[in-house]
Amino acid sequence: MFVYFVENEERLDLIKRNTLEVITLKDLEELISTGKPLTAYIGRAPTGSIHLGHLIALGKLFDFEKAGIHTKILIADIHAALDDLKSGWDELDKRVDYTKKCIELAFDWERLPEFVRGSDFELSRSYVTDVLKLSTLTTVERALHSASEVTRMKNPKVSELIYPIMQALDEEYLDADIQLGGMDQRHIFGYAREYLEKLGYKKRVEIMTPLVSSIKGPGTKMSSSVPESNIKIYDSEESLKRKIMNSYSPEGVVKDNFIIQIVNLFILPNDGKLHVERDSKFGGDIDIESPEQLLKLYTEKKIHPLDLKKAIAENLIKRFQNARDYFERQTDLLKEMGDSFLPF
């Protein structure tokens, strides 16, 4: 594998960039110091449409690759079925293909990560045996706690309690050193570190990224099932512009600010800068090149939300052109999977 950065300190900085927590940093440092080839994975259960919020964690794979880490994306179809998948088991093939294609089209990959479908190994005799073994060691209370942030849980089924057990075992069966996910994965990550060792398997390093605020602002959640709360990668240009321009972004306020998060967590890590056009009387055009620069300009009200929104909309429209072109030809498939998958 081609390693961009050789020094351990530089590798560590890349891995930690734009993350909220590493469990544990000491374990990560020790892992890097071994000099052995490392593998990291992120899982995506194909339960709903792919939107901008999902791309924050997925985009971290570029940092991992630059740090010389082999990356895998688990398309967790069995997990999706366990998580009260309303369309049923017969829909899994469509959901897997859809999810994989969205991820492929969302970024300008120089080299695609390794895609793995969960059912390709999670139905094996050894895996199922390990699931049953862990189920005898895990209380209902602990399973409920572990799954509380990632499954629906309003009236939990037995399947949803199996979910964290399987996600823990995925680390072992994918031969991963690191698991990556959003901050909502923390309870499951903690479970994995504690319970894998009970079967004689090693605990892994768990890395968590921030969760993106809803377009609508505080008190709301970005959800695949609520079209106006998210931006799909194949939304129409008009819809994307409208959602960005109407997003919660009070002047000078960065807390829970959707557009600030999108620039700092998605655009800058992938593009290196964001060009913002402004009238000369407001200072003229400017390139945003770091989160620190943006936060300073925004809190001091030296850059207006409207100018920033226009720049973000133009950036995302260009980035997602291939996804729009592809899914314009897949309307029948999107309809079959449900209204929440359709572009707006």
Summary of the structure (lengths in Angstrom):
residues: 344
radius of gyration: 20.5
end to end distance: 40.5
largest distance: 68.9
contacts: 1094
relative contact order: 0.13
helix: 53%
strand: 11%
